[in-house]
């Protein structure tokens, strides 16, 4: 397993923990940040992208979504 994929998996786990903490404390910022970390981590793990590239890919995808 290459380092980018391992880092992506860790970011997913960290996002799950942040989301759970946000639910526990009723803090929407933690929930949102946790979900974002999970999405970044999934892209990083699935496609073997570097952290910055995965974040940019997600940002670009979000910008192209209709509101």
PQR file of N, CA, C, O and H, with PARSE charges and radii, in Angstrom:
ATOM      1  N   UNK A   1       0.858  -1.179   0.000 -0.4000 1.5000
ATOM      2  CA  UNK A   1       0.000   0.000   0.000 -0.0000 2.0000
ATOM      3  C   UNK A   1       0.899   1.235   0.000  0.5500 1.7000
ATOM      4  O   UNK A   1       1.799   1.364   0.830 -0.5500 1.4000
ATOM      5  N   UNK A   2       0.639   2.139  -0.944 -0.4000 1.5000
ATOM      6  CA  UNK A   2       1.473   3.331  -1.003 -0.0000 2.0000
ATOM      7  C   UNK A   2       1.073   4.326   0.090  0.5500 1.7000
ATOM      8  O   UNK A   2      -0.033   4.258   0.626 -0.5500 1.4000
ATOM      9  H   UNK A   2      -0.092   2.035  -1.618  0.4000 1.0000
ATOM     10  N   UNK A   3       1.971   5.235   0.410 -0.4000 1.5000
ATOM     11  CA  UNK A   3       1.721   6.162   1.525 -0.0000 2.0000
ATOM     12  C   UNK A   3       0.484   7.047   1.344  0.5500 1.7000
ATOM     13  O   UNK A   3      -0.190   7.364   2.325 -0.5500 1.4000
ATOM     14  H   UNK A   3       2.870   5.290  -0.025  0.4000 1.0000
ATOM     15  N   UNK A   4       0.175   7.449   0.108 -0.4000 1.5000
ATOM     16  CA  UNK A   4      -0.998   8.301  -0.108 -0.0000 2.0000
ATOM     17  C   UNK A   4      -2.287   7.563   0.223  0.5500 1.7000
ATOM     18  O   UNK A   4      -3.220   8.154   0.767 -0.5500 1.4000
ATOM     19  H   UNK A   4       0.722   7.192  -0.689  0.4000 1.0000
ATOM     20  N   UNK A   5      -2.343   6.292  -0.098 -0.4000 1.5000
ATOM     21  CA  UNK A   5      -3.539   5.505   0.218 -0.0000 2.0000
ATOM     22  C   UNK A   5      -3.671   5.298   1.724  0.5500 1.7000
ATOM     23  O   UNK A   5      -4.773   5.373   2.268 -0.5500 1.4000
ATOM     24  H   UNK A   5      -1.586   5.812  -0.539  0.4000 1.0000
ATOM     25  N   UNK A   6      -2.549   5.036   2.399 -0.4000 1.5000
ATOM     26  CA  UNK A   6      -2.589   4.870   3.857 -0.0000 2.0000
ATOM     27  C   UNK A   6      -2.982   6.174   4.537  0.5500 1.7000
ATOM     28  O   UNK A   6      -3.754   6.168   5.496 -0.5500 1.4000
ATOM     29  H   UNK A   6      -1.654   4.974   1.957  0.4000 1.0000
ATOM     30  N   UNK A   7      -2.460   7.279   4.050 -0.4000 1.5000
ATOM     31  CA  UNK A   7      -2.811   8.578   4.601 -0.0000 2.0000
ATOM     32  C   UNK A   7      -4.285   8.871   4.370  0.5500 1.7000
ATOM     33  O   UNK A   7      -4.953   9.441   5.233 -0.5500 1.4000
ATOM     34  H   UNK A   7      -1.833   7.283   3.271  0.4000 1.0000
ATOM     35  N   UNK A   8      -4.789   8.483   3.208 -0.4000 1.5000
ATOM     36  CA  UNK A   8      -6.204   8.675   2.915 -0.0000 2.0000
ATOM     37  C   UNK A   8      -7.087   7.896   3.876  0.5500 1.7000
ATOM     38  O   UNK A   8      -8.113   8.400   4.332 -0.5500 1.4000
ATOM     39  H   UNK A   8      -4.245   8.020   2.508  0.4000 1.0000
ATOM     40  N   UNK A   9      -6.691   6.670   4.183 -0.4000 1.5000
ATOM     41  CA  UNK A   9      -7.487   5.862   5.124 -0.0000 2.0000
ATOM     42  C   UNK A   9      -7.462   6.497   6.510  0.5500 1.7000
ATOM     43  O   UNK A   9      -8.487   6.541   7.190 -0.5500 1.4000
ATOM     44  H   UNK A   9      -5.858   6.260   3.813  0.4000 1.0000
ATOM     45  N   UNK A  10      -6.300   6.987   6.934 -0.4000 1.5000
ATOM     46  CA  UNK A  10      -6.208   7.636   8.235 -0.0000 2.0000
ATOM     47  C   UNK A  10      -7.107   8.878   8.266  0.5500 1.7000
ATOM     48  O   UNK A  10      -7.771   9.144   9.268 -0.5500 1.4000
ATOM     49  H   UNK A  10      -5.467   6.951   6.382  0.4000 1.0000
ATOM     50  N   UNK A  11      -7.124   9.631   7.170 -0.4000 1.5000
ATOM     51  CA  UNK A  11      -7.957  10.829   7.119 -0.0000 2.0000
ATOM     52  C   UNK A  11      -9.444  10.461   7.221  0.5500 1.7000
ATOM     53  O   UNK A  11     -10.223  11.198   7.824 -0.5500 1.4000
ATOM     54  H   UNK A  11      -6.585   9.415   6.356  0.4000 1.0000
ATOM     55  N   UNK A  12      -9.832   9.337   6.640 -0.4000 1.5000
ATOM     56  CA  UNK A  12     -11.216   8.880   6.758 -0.0000 2.0000
ATOM     57  C   UNK A  12     -11.549   8.576   8.218  0.5500 1.7000
ATOM     58  O   UNK A  12     -12.602   8.977   8.712 -0.5500 1.4000
ATOM     59  H   UNK A  12      -9.199   8.738   6.150  0.4000 1.0000
ATOM     60  N   UNK A  13     -10.660   7.873   8.903 -0.4000 1.5000
ATOM     61  CA  UNK A  13     -10.885   7.527  10.308 -0.0000 2.0000
ATOM     62  C   UNK A  13     -10.972   8.790  11.155  0.5500 1.7000
ATOM     63  O   UNK A  13     -11.842   8.911  12.017 -0.5500 1.4000
ATOM     64  H   UNK A  13      -9.804   7.546   8.501  0.4000 1.0000
ATOM     65  N   UNK A  14     -10.065   9.726  10.904 -0.4000 1.5000
ATOM     66  CA  UNK A  14     -10.072  10.991  11.630 -0.0000 2.0000
ATOM     67  C   UNK A  14     -11.383  11.742  11.384  0.5500 1.7000
ATOM     68  O   UNK A  14     -11.935  12.355  12.298 -0.5500 1.4000
ATOM     69  H   UNK A  14      -9.358   9.628  10.204  0.4000 1.0000
ATOM     70  N   UNK A  15     -11.874  11.691  10.153 -0.4000 1.5000
ATOM     71  CA  UNK A  15     -13.141  12.344   9.833 -0.0000 2.0000
ATOM     72  C   UNK A  15     -14.317  11.709  10.549  0.5500 1.7000
ATOM     73  O   UNK A  15     -15.229  12.406  10.993 -0.5500 1.4000
ATOM     74  H   UNK A  15     -11.426  11.194   9.410  0.4000 1.0000
ATOM     75  N   UNK A  16     -14.298  10.387  10.661 -0.4000 1.5000
ATOM     76  CA  UNK A  16     -15.365   9.685  11.386 -0.0000 2.0000
ATOM     77  C   UNK A  16     -15.364  10.104  12.850  0.5500 1.7000
ATOM     78  O   UNK A  16     -16.422  10.320  13.440 -0.5500 1.4000
ATOM     79  H   UNK A  16     -13.556   9.821  10.300  0.4000 1.0000
ATOM     80  N   UNK A  17     -14.184  10.219  13.430 -0.4000 1.5000
ATOM     81  CA  UNK A  17     -14.086  10.640  14.834 -0.0000 2.0000
ATOM     82  C   UNK A  17     -14.557  12.086  15.015  0.5500 1.7000
ATOM     83  O   UNK A  17     -15.259  12.392  15.979 -0.5500 1.4000
ATOM     84  H   UNK A  17     -13.324  10.044  12.951  0.4000 1.0000
ATOM     85  N   UNK A  18     -14.175  12.974  14.094 -0.4000 1.5000
ATOM     86  CA  UNK A  18     -14.626  14.363  14.178 -0.0000 2.0000
ATOM     87  C   UNK A  18     -16.143  14.447  14.063  0.5500 1.7000
ATOM     88  O   UNK A  18     -16.794  15.181  14.807 -0.5500 1.4000
ATOM     89  H   UNK A  18     -13.605  12.725  13.311  0.4000 1.0000
ATOM     90  N   UNK A  19     -16.694  13.691  13.128 -0.4000 1.5000
ATOM     91  CA  UNK A  19     -18.137  13.703  12.942 -0.0000 2.0000
ATOM     92  C   UNK A  19     -18.845  13.206  14.202  0.5500 1.7000
ATOM     93  O   UNK A  19     -19.831  13.798  14.639 -0.5500 1.4000
ATOM     94  H   UNK A  19     -16.165  13.095  12.524  0.4000 1.0000
ATOM     95  N   UNK A  20     -18.342  12.127  14.779 -0.4000 1.5000
ATOM     96  CA  UNK A  20     -18.947  11.579  16.000 -0.0000 2.0000
ATOM     97  C   UNK A  20     -18.869  12.581  17.146  0.5500 1.7000
ATOM     98  O   UNK A  20     -19.825  12.729  17.907 -0.5500 1.4000
ATOM     99  H   UNK A  20     -17.541  11.646  14.424  0.4000 1.0000
ATOM    100  N   UNK A  21     -17.738  13.268  17.273 -0.4000 1.5000
ATOM    101  CA  UNK A  21     -17.593  14.276  18.322 -0.0000 2.0000
ATOM    102  C   UNK A  21     -18.588  15.417  18.097  0.5500 1.7000
ATOM    103  O   UNK A  21     -19.181  15.924  19.049 -0.5500 1.4000
ATOM    104  H   UNK A  21     -16.962  13.147  16.655  0.4000 1.0000
ATOM    105  N   UNK A  22     -18.766  15.814  16.845 -0.4000 1.5000
ATOM    106  CA  UNK A  22     -19.724  16.871  16.540 -0.0000 2.0000
ATOM    107  C   UNK A  22     -21.147  16.474  16.884  0.5500 1.7000
ATOM    108  O   UNK A  22     -21.919  17.292  17.384 -0.5500 1.4000
ATOM    109  H   UNK A  22     -18.284  15.402  16.072  0.4000 1.0000
ATOM    110  N   UNK A  23     -21.499  15.225  16.620 -0.4000 1.5000
ATOM    111  CA  UNK A  23     -22.836  14.746  16.968 -0.0000 2.0000
ATOM    112  C   UNK A  23     -22.988  14.715  18.488  0.5500 1.7000
ATOM    113  O   UNK A  23     -24.019  15.121  19.024 -0.5500 1.4000
ATOM    114  H   UNK A  23     -20.872  14.561  16.213  0.4000 1.0000
ATOM    115  N   UNK A  24     -21.962  14.235  19.171 -0.4000 1.5000
ATOM    116  CA  UNK A  24     -22.003  14.131  20.625 -0.0000 2.0000
ATOM    117  C   UNK A  24     -22.133  15.497  21.293  0.5500 1.7000
ATOM    118  O   UNK A  24     -22.876  15.648  22.263 -0.5500 1.4000
ATOM    119  H   UNK A  24     -21.124  13.905  18.735  0.4000 1.0000
ATOM    120  N   UNK A  25     -21.418  16.485  20.779 -0.4000 1.5000
ATOM    121  CA  UNK A  25     -21.422  17.822  21.375 -0.0000 2.0000
ATOM    122  C   UNK A  25     -22.424  18.764  20.712  0.5500 1.7000
ATOM    123  O   UNK A  25     -22.540  19.927  21.098 -0.5500 1.4000
ATOM    124  H   UNK A  25     -20.815  16.362  19.991  0.4000 1.0000
ATOM    125  N   UNK A  26     -23.143  18.259  19.716 -0.4000 1.5000
ATOM    126  CA  UNK A  26     -24.117  19.057  18.968 -0.0000 2.0000
ATOM    127  C   UNK A  26     -23.438  20.269  18.316  0.5500 1.7000
ATOM    128  O   UNK A  26     -23.969  21.380  18.342 -0.5500 1.4000
ATOM    129  H   UNK A  26     -23.049  17.315  19.402  0.4000 1.0000
ATOM    130  N   UNK A  27     -22.268  20.037  17.737 -0.4000 1.5000
ATOM    131  CA  UNK A  27     -21.498  21.087  17.068 -0.0000 2.0000
ATOM    132  C   UNK A  27     -21.449  20.775  15.571  0.5500 1.7000
ATOM    133  O   UNK A  27     -20.730  19.873  15.141 -0.5500 1.4000
ATOM    134  H   UNK A  27     -21.837  19.135  17.715  0.4000 1.0000
ATOM    135  N   UNK A  28     -22.207  21.518  14.797 -0.4000 1.5000
ATOM    136  CA  UNK A  28     -22.310  21.259  13.362 -0.0000 2.0000
ATOM    137  C   UNK A  28     -20.989  21.450  12.627  0.5500 1.7000
ATOM    138  O   UNK A  28     -20.752  20.814  11.600 -0.5500 1.4000
ATOM    139  H   UNK A  28     -22.791  22.251  15.147  0.4000 1.0000
ATOM    140  N   UNK A  29     -20.135  22.314  13.143 -0.4000 1.5000
ATOM    141  CA  UNK A  29     -18.843  22.515  12.480 -0.0000 2.0000
ATOM    142  C   UNK A  29     -18.013  21.246  12.488  0.5500 1.7000
ATOM    143  O   UNK A  29     -17.395  20.900  11.481 -0.5500 1.4000
ATOM    144  H   UNK A  29     -20.328  22.831  13.977  0.4000 1.0000
ATOM    145  N   UNK A  30     -17.993  20.548  13.615 -0.4000 1.5000
ATOM    146  CA  UNK A  30     -17.246  19.299  13.686 -0.0000 2.0000
ATOM    147  C   UNK A  30     -17.848  18.244  12.766  0.5500 1.7000
ATOM    148  O   UNK A  30     -17.124  17.488  12.119 -0.5500 1.4000
ATOM    149  H   UNK A  30     -18.495  20.828  14.433  0.4000 1.0000
ATOM    150  N   UNK A  31     -19.164  18.197  12.713 -0.4000 1.5000
ATOM    151  CA  UNK A  31     -19.824  17.229  11.836 -0.0000 2.0000
ATOM    152  C   UNK A  31     -19.439  17.509  10.387  0.5500 1.7000
ATOM    153  O   UNK A  31     -19.058  16.594   9.657 -0.5500 1.4000
ATOM    154  H   UNK A  31     -19.753  18.811  13.239  0.4000 1.0000
ATOM    155  N   UNK A  32     -19.536  18.766   9.970 -0.4000 1.5000
ATOM    156  CA  UNK A  32     -19.216  19.145   8.596 -0.0000 2.0000
ATOM    157  C   UNK A  32     -17.748  18.907   8.286  0.5500 1.7000
ATOM    158  O   UNK A  32     -17.417  18.349   7.240 -0.5500 1.4000
ATOM    159  H   UNK A  32     -19.846  19.509  10.563  0.4000 1.0000
ATOM    160  N   UNK A  33     -16.863  19.325   9.189 -0.4000 1.5000
ATOM    161  CA  UNK A  33     -15.434  19.108   8.968 -0.0000 2.0000
ATOM    162  C   UNK A  33     -15.102  17.617   8.914  0.5500 1.7000
ATOM    163  O   UNK A  33     -14.254  17.191   8.130 -0.5500 1.4000
ATOM    164  H   UNK A  33     -17.133  19.779  10.039  0.4000 1.0000
ATOM    165  N   UNK A  34     -15.766  16.840   9.740 -0.4000 1.5000
ATOM    166  CA  UNK A  34     -15.539  15.396   9.730 -0.0000 2.0000
ATOM    167  C   UNK A  34     -15.969  14.765   8.421  0.5500 1.7000
ATOM    168  O   UNK A  34     -15.273  13.908   7.876 -0.5500 1.4000
ATOM    169  H   UNK A  34     -16.455  17.187  10.377  0.4000 1.0000
ATOM    170  N   UNK A  35     -17.126  15.194   7.914 -0.4000 1.5000
ATOM    171  CA  UNK A  35     -17.594  14.672   6.633 -0.0000 2.0000
ATOM    172  C   UNK A  35     -16.655  15.070   5.498  0.5500 1.7000
ATOM    173  O   UNK A  35     -16.391  14.282   4.590 -0.5500 1.4000
ATOM    174  H   UNK A  35     -17.691  15.890   8.356  0.4000 1.0000
ATOM    175  N   UNK A  36     -16.157  16.301   5.564 -0.4000 1.5000
ATOM    176  CA  UNK A  36     -15.209  16.763   4.536 -0.0000 2.0000
ATOM    177  C   UNK A  36     -13.917  15.965   4.590  0.5500 1.7000
ATOM    178  O   UNK A  36     -13.383  15.576   3.551 -0.5500 1.4000
ATOM    179  H   UNK A  36     -16.372  16.940   6.302  0.4000 1.0000
ATOM    180  N   UNK A  37     -13.409  15.718   5.795 -0.4000 1.5000
ATOM    181  CA  UNK A  37     -12.203  14.903   5.934 -0.0000 2.0000
ATOM    182  C   UNK A  37     -12.422  13.501   5.386  0.5500 1.7000
ATOM    183  O   UNK A  37     -11.533  12.932   4.751 -0.5500 1.4000
ATOM    184  H   UNK A  37     -13.843  16.033   6.639  0.4000 1.0000
ATOM    185  N   UNK A  38     -13.605  12.943   5.629 -0.4000 1.5000
ATOM    186  CA  UNK A  38     -13.900  11.612   5.109 -0.0000 2.0000
ATOM    187  C   UNK A  38     -13.904  11.613   3.584  0.5500 1.7000
ATOM    188  O   UNK A  38     -13.379  10.692   2.958 -0.5500 1.4000
ATOM    189  H   UNK A  38     -14.327  13.405   6.144  0.4000 1.0000
ATOM    190  N   UNK A  39     -14.493  12.644   2.988 -0.4000 1.5000
ATOM    191  CA  UNK A  39     -14.536  12.731   1.532 -0.0000 2.0000
ATOM    192  C   UNK A  39     -13.133  12.900   0.957  0.5500 1.7000
ATOM    193  O   UNK A  39     -12.778  12.223  -0.008 -0.5500 1.4000
ATOM    194  H   UNK A  39     -14.919  13.392   3.496  0.4000 1.0000
ATOM    195  N   UNK A  40     -12.334  13.789   1.534 -0.4000 1.5000
ATOM    196  CA  UNK A  40     -10.946  13.965   1.086 -0.0000 2.0000
ATOM    197  C   UNK A  40     -10.173  12.657   1.212  0.5500 1.7000
ATOM    198  O   UNK A  40      -9.436  12.270   0.305 -0.5500 1.4000
ATOM    199  H   UNK A  40     -12.622  14.339   2.318  0.4000 1.0000
ATOM    200  N   UNK A  41     -10.347  11.985   2.340 -0.4000 1.5000
ATOM    201  CA  UNK A  41      -9.637  10.735   2.574 -0.0000 2.0000
ATOM    202  C   UNK A  41     -10.045   9.644   1.610  0.5500 1.7000
ATOM    203  O   UNK A  41      -9.210   8.852   1.173 -0.5500 1.4000
ATOM    204  H   UNK A  41     -10.945  12.299   3.077  0.4000 1.0000
ATOM    205  N   UNK A  42     -11.328   9.594   1.271 -0.4000 1.5000
ATOM    206  CA  UNK A  42     -11.803   8.596   0.322 -0.0000 2.0000
ATOM    207  C   UNK A  42     -11.192   8.816  -1.052  0.5500 1.7000
ATOM    208  O   UNK A  42     -10.745   7.868  -1.697 -0.5500 1.4000
ATOM    209  H   UNK A  42     -12.007  10.237   1.625  0.4000 1.0000
ATOM    210  N   UNK A  43     -11.173  10.071  -1.500 -0.4000 1.5000
ATOM    211  CA  UNK A  43     -10.558  10.390  -2.792 -0.0000 2.0000
ATOM    212  C   UNK A  43      -9.074  10.040  -2.757  0.5500 1.7000
ATOM    213  O   UNK A  43      -8.546   9.449  -3.699 -0.5500 1.4000
ATOM    214  H   UNK A  43     -11.536  10.841  -0.976  0.4000 1.0000
ATOM    215  N   UNK A  44      -8.410  10.404  -1.677 -0.4000 1.5000
ATOM    216  CA  UNK A  44      -6.986  10.141  -1.557 -0.0000 2.0000
ATOM    217  C   UNK A  44      -6.706   8.638  -1.550  0.5500 1.7000
ATOM    218  O   UNK A  44      -5.770   8.181  -2.205 -0.5500 1.4000
ATOM    219  H   UNK A  44      -8.838  10.884  -0.912  0.4000 1.0000
ATOM    220  N   UNK A  45      -7.503   7.876  -0.820 -0.4000 1.5000
ATOM    221  CA  UNK A  45      -7.288   6.435  -0.738 -0.0000 2.0000
ATOM    222  C   UNK A  45      -7.655   5.739  -2.047  0.5500 1.7000
ATOM    223  O   UNK A  45      -6.895   4.911  -2.550 -0.5500 1.4000
ATOM    224  H   UNK A  45      -8.263   8.248  -0.288  0.4000 1.0000
ATOM    225  N   UNK A  46      -8.797   6.069  -2.582 -0.4000 1.5000
ATOM    226  CA  UNK A  46      -9.303   5.369  -3.761 -0.0000 2.0000
ATOM    227  C   UNK A  46      -8.428   5.600  -4.981  0.5500 1.7000
ATOM    228  O   UNK A  46      -8.171   4.672  -5.748 -0.5500 1.4000
ATOM    229  H   UNK A  46      -9.414   6.741  -2.173  0.4000 1.0000
ATOM    230  N   UNK A  47      -7.965   6.841  -5.167 -0.4000 1.5000
ATOM    231  CA  UNK A  47      -7.233   7.172  -6.374 -0.0000 2.0000
ATOM    232  C   UNK A  47      -5.733   7.344  -6.152  0.5500 1.7000
ATOM    233  O   UNK A  47      -4.998   7.623  -7.099 -0.5500 1.4000
ATOM    234  H   UNK A  47      -8.174   7.595  -4.544  0.4000 1.0000
ATOM    235  N   UNK A  48      -5.270   7.179  -4.908 -0.4000 1.5000
ATOM    236  CA  UNK A  48      -3.842   7.283  -4.623 -0.0000 2.0000
ATOM    237  C   UNK A  48      -3.291   8.674  -4.864  0.5500 1.7000
ATOM    238  O   UNK A  48      -2.144   8.828  -5.284 -0.5500 1.4000
ATOM    239  H   UNK A  48      -5.867   6.953  -4.138  0.4000 1.0000
ATOM    240  N   UNK A  49      -4.090   9.670  -4.605 -0.4000 1.5000
ATOM    241  CA  UNK A  49      -3.671  11.055  -4.830 -0.0000 2.0000
ATOM    242  C   UNK A  49      -2.949  11.607  -3.600  0.5500 1.7000
ATOM    243  O   UNK A  49      -3.148  11.141  -2.478 -0.5500 1.4000
ATOM    244  H   UNK A  49      -5.021   9.545  -4.264  0.4000 1.0000
ATOM    245  N   UNK A  50      -2.115  12.602  -3.842 -0.4000 1.5000
ATOM    246  CA  UNK A  50      -1.491  13.321  -2.738 -0.0000 2.0000
ATOM    247  C   UNK A  50      -2.570  14.139  -2.037  0.5500 1.7000
ATOM    248  O   UNK A  50      -3.614  14.428  -2.622 -0.5500 1.4000
ATOM    249  H   UNK A  50      -1.953  12.980  -4.754  0.4000 1.0000
ATOM    250  N   UNK A  51      -2.317  14.509  -0.786 -0.4000 1.5000
ATOM    251  CA  UNK A  51      -3.306  15.215   0.022 -0.0000 2.0000
ATOM    252  C   UNK A  51      -3.802  16.486  -0.657  0.5500 1.7000
ATOM    253  O   UNK A  51      -5.007  16.727  -0.723 -0.5500 1.4000
ATOM    254  H   UNK A  51      -1.469  14.274  -0.311  0.4000 1.0000
ATOM    255  N   UNK A  52      -2.886  17.290  -1.156 -0.4000 1.5000
ATOM    256  CA  UNK A  52      -3.270  18.558  -1.787 -0.0000 2.0000
ATOM    257  C   UNK A  52      -4.070  18.327  -3.061  0.5500 1.7000
ATOM    258  O   UNK A  52      -5.020  19.060  -3.337 -0.5500 1.4000
ATOM    259  H   UNK A  52      -1.907  17.093  -1.103  0.4000 1.0000
ATOM    260  N   UNK A  53      -3.702  17.333  -3.828 -0.4000 1.5000
ATOM    261  CA  UNK A  53      -4.421  17.031  -5.069 -0.0000 2.0000
ATOM    262  C   UNK A  53      -5.826  16.510  -4.757  0.5500 1.7000
ATOM    263  O   UNK A  53      -6.785  16.866  -5.442 -0.5500 1.4000
ATOM    264  H   UNK A  53      -2.931  16.737  -3.604  0.4000 1.0000
ATOM    265  N   UNK A  54      -5.949  15.676  -3.737 -0.4000 1.5000
ATOM    266  CA  UNK A  54      -7.266  15.154  -3.355 -0.0000 2.0000
ATOM    267  C   UNK A  54      -8.172  16.297  -2.910  0.5500 1.7000
ATOM    268  O   UNK A  54      -9.343  16.341  -3.289 -0.5500 1.4000
ATOM    269  H   UNK A  54      -5.170  15.387  -3.181  0.4000 1.0000
ATOM    270  N   UNK A  55      -7.644  17.221  -2.109 -0.4000 1.5000
ATOM    271  CA  UNK A  55      -8.439  18.350  -1.636 -0.0000 2.0000
ATOM    272  C   UNK A  55      -8.869  19.227  -2.800  0.5500 1.7000
ATOM    273  O   UNK A  55     -10.010  19.688  -2.840 -0.5500 1.4000
ATOM    274  H   UNK A  55      -6.693  17.186  -1.800  0.4000 1.0000
ATOM    275  N   UNK A  56      -7.965  19.465  -3.752 -0.4000 1.5000
ATOM    276  CA  UNK A  56      -8.298  20.275  -4.925 -0.0000 2.0000
ATOM    277  C   UNK A  56      -9.364  19.581  -5.769  0.5500 1.7000
ATOM    278  O   UNK A  56     -10.281  20.236  -6.265 -0.5500 1.4000
ATOM    279  H   UNK A  56      -7.038  19.091  -3.720  0.4000 1.0000
ATOM    280  N   UNK A  57      -9.254  18.271  -5.937 -0.4000 1.5000
ATOM    281  CA  UNK A  57     -10.265  17.530  -6.701 -0.0000 2.0000
ATOM    282  C   UNK A  57     -11.643  17.671  -6.063  0.5500 1.7000
ATOM    283  O   UNK A  57     -12.636  17.884  -6.759 -0.5500 1.4000
ATOM    284  H   UNK A  57      -8.509  17.739  -5.535  0.4000 1.0000
ATOM    285  N   UNK A  58     -11.702  17.553  -4.746 -0.4000 1.5000
ATOM    286  CA  UNK A  58     -12.982  17.681  -4.042 -0.0000 2.0000
ATOM    287  C   UNK A  58     -13.506  19.112  -4.150  0.5500 1.7000
ATOM    288  O   UNK A  58     -14.696  19.321  -4.388 -0.5500 1.4000
ATOM    289  H   UNK A  58     -10.896  17.380  -4.180  0.4000 1.0000
ATOM    290  N   UNK A  59     -12.626  20.096  -3.976 -0.4000 1.5000
ATOM    291  CA  UNK A  59     -13.049  21.497  -4.111 -0.0000 2.0000
ATOM    292  C   UNK A  59     -13.627  21.764  -5.497  0.5500 1.7000
ATOM    293  O   UNK A  59     -14.667  22.409  -5.628 -0.5500 1.4000
ATOM    294  H   UNK A  59     -11.660  19.927  -3.782  0.4000 1.0000
ATOM    295  N   UNK A  60     -12.947  21.264  -6.534 -0.4000 1.5000
ATOM    296  CA  UNK A  60     -13.438  21.459  -7.900 -0.0000 2.0000
ATOM    297  C   UNK A  60     -14.791  20.791  -8.097  0.5500 1.7000
ATOM    298  O   UNK A  60     -15.678  21.357  -8.737 -0.5500 1.4000
ATOM    299  H   UNK A  60     -12.102  20.740  -6.428  0.4000 1.0000
ATOM    300  N   UNK A  61     -14.953  19.597  -7.555 -0.4000 1.5000
ATOM    301  CA  UNK A  61     -16.222  18.876  -7.687 -0.0000 2.0000
ATOM    302  C   UNK A  61     -17.348  19.644  -6.994  0.5500 1.7000
ATOM    303  O   UNK A  61     -18.447  19.765  -7.534 -0.5500 1.4000
ATOM    304  H   UNK A  61     -14.233  19.138  -7.035  0.4000 1.0000
ATOM    305  N   UNK A  62     -17.066  20.160  -5.797 -0.4000 1.5000
ATOM    306  CA  UNK A  62     -18.082  20.913  -5.050 -0.0000 2.0000
ATOM    307  C   UNK A  62     -18.496  22.171  -5.801  0.5500 1.7000
ATOM    308  O   UNK A  62     -19.680  22.504  -5.852 -0.5500 1.4000
ATOM    309  H   UNK A  62     -16.173  20.062  -5.358  0.4000 1.0000
ATOM    310  N   UNK A  63     -17.518  22.876  -6.387 -0.4000 1.5000
ATOM    311  CA  UNK A  63     -17.823  24.102  -7.123 -0.0000 2.0000
ATOM    312  C   UNK A  63     -18.699  23.838  -8.346  0.5500 1.7000
ATOM    313  O   UNK A  63     -19.458  24.712  -8.764 -0.5500 1.4000
ATOM    314  H   UNK A  63     -16.556  22.605  -6.346  0.4000 1.0000
ATOM    315  N   UNK A  64     -18.601  22.656  -8.913 -0.4000 1.5000
ATOM    316  CA  UNK A  64     -19.365  22.336 -10.121 -0.0000 2.0000
ATOM    317  C   UNK A  64     -20.745  21.762  -9.839  0.5500 1.7000
ATOM    318  O   UNK A  64     -21.471  21.430 -10.776 -0.5500 1.4000
ATOM    319  H   UNK A  64     -17.985  21.946  -8.573  0.4000 1.0000
ATOM    320  N   UNK A  65     -21.126  21.638  -8.566 -0.4000 1.5000
ATOM    321  CA  UNK A  65     -22.434  21.107  -8.220 -0.0000 2.0000
ATOM    322  C   UNK A  65     -23.474  22.218  -8.260  0.5500 1.7000
ATOM    323  O   UNK A  65     -23.228  23.323  -7.777 -0.5500 1.4000
ATOM    324  H   UNK A  65     -20.536  21.908  -7.805  0.4000 1.0000
ATOM    325  N   UNK A  66     -24.646  21.922  -8.843 -0.4000 1.5000
ATOM    326  CA  UNK A  66     -25.701  22.945  -8.860 -0.0000 2.0000
ATOM    327  C   UNK A  66     -26.272  23.155  -7.451  0.5500 1.7000
ATOM    328  O   UNK A  66     -26.370  22.214  -6.664 -0.5500 1.4000
ATOM    329  H   UNK A  66     -24.846  21.024  -9.235  0.4000 1.0000
ATOM    330  N   UNK A  67     -26.635  24.367  -7.158 -0.4000 1.5000
ATOM    331  CA  UNK A  67     -27.189  24.669  -5.847 -0.0000 2.0000
ATOM    332  C   UNK A  67     -28.663  24.625  -5.841  0.5500 1.7000
ATOM    333  O   UNK A  67     -29.284  24.859  -4.804 -0.5500 1.4000
ATOM    334  H   UNK A  67     -26.556  25.131  -7.798  0.4000 1.0000
TER
END
